[in-house]
Amino acid sequence: MVYTMDDLRRIIAPIAAQYGLRAVYVFGSYARGEADADSDIDLLVDLTGTNIRSLLALGSVYCDLESALGKSIDLLPVSSLEQGSQSASDALFRDAVQKERVRIYDAAS
């Protein structure tokens, strides 16, 4: 199954709200419109202002999102992009994520 952006918004919004996420973005093949039935879903989450401080807590978010979507996901906190190493490959990855990300949830909306 390939989700539309509207599908992703509908499925992800209640989980993002439950955990108090500030924002959720899609990047990778879904953001580029290149996803197929075998694609995982790459998600970037803004944890600012949440009580999520440990990998265990982030793991709960991951499990709930993956279960709701019924697909493999990659979950990346925004802070990990900001605190990443300065290697050339990390910089290229950071730039690609920043350019192609598509906001699908915003707590302020």
N, C-alpha and C positions, 0 to 999 in steps of 0.2 A: 504494500500500500504506500502511496505517496500522498502526504498531507498537503493541503493548501495552507497558505499563511493564515487564512481565517480559521481553518481547523486547528492549527497550532495555537492561535490566540484563545480560542474557545476552550481547549483542553488544558492549556498551561495557566491561564488566568486564575482559576480558583486555587490552584496549588501555590502559585506565587503569592497570592493574597494570604493564604493560610500561614505561610512562613514569613510574611512581612517583607518579601523581596522588594527592593526599590524599582528594579527593571530587569527584564529578560530580553535577550537578543538572540537571534539565530544567525549563525555564520556558516561558512562552508557551502556544500552543494545545495542545501535548501535556500540559502540566501542568494546564491547565484542562479537559481532556477534550473539547476542541473541534476536534482535529486531523482533517483529511480527507486524501485521497490526494495533494493538491497542497501540503500543509503542509510547511514546512521543520521542522527540529528545532533548537530553541534550547537550547544547552548552556552551563552555567556550570561552570568548572573551578577547583578549588583547587590551585594550583601550589606551595603551601608545602612546603618541604623537597625540591623537585625541582631538577634541574640545568637546567631550562628558564628561560633568561634572555634569549633573543632572539626576535624575530619569526620567524626562520628555524626555530628549534627548535619554537616554537608551531605553525608551519606544518606541521611533520611530524605533530604530534598531529592537527591539523585534517584533513590529507589521509588519514591512517589511519582516523579516525573516519568521515569522509564516504564513503570507499571501502567500509568494512565495512557501513555503513548503506544505501548505495545511494541516498541522498537528500541534498539540499542541507541543510547545517547552518550555524548561526551559533554561533561559539565565543567565549565571553567569559570572561576570567580574573576570578576573584573580586576580585583586587587592583584591577582597573579600576573596580569599583563603589566601592571604598573610596577611590580616588584621584580620582574623578570631580569635575567642576566643581560649583559650588554653584548653578548655574542652576535655575530652577523646573522646567524640563522634565527635566533630569537627575535632580533629586530625585524627581520623580514616577516616572520609569523605575526608579530604584534601589528605591524603595518597592514598586513593582509586582513586580519580580523577587524581592525579599526575601519578599514575601507569598505568591507563587504557586509558588515553586521547590519541586521534589520531589527529594529525594536518591535517586539510582539507583545510586550507587557510594560506598563508604566503605572506604578502605584499612584502617581499624581493625577492620572486621568480618570 
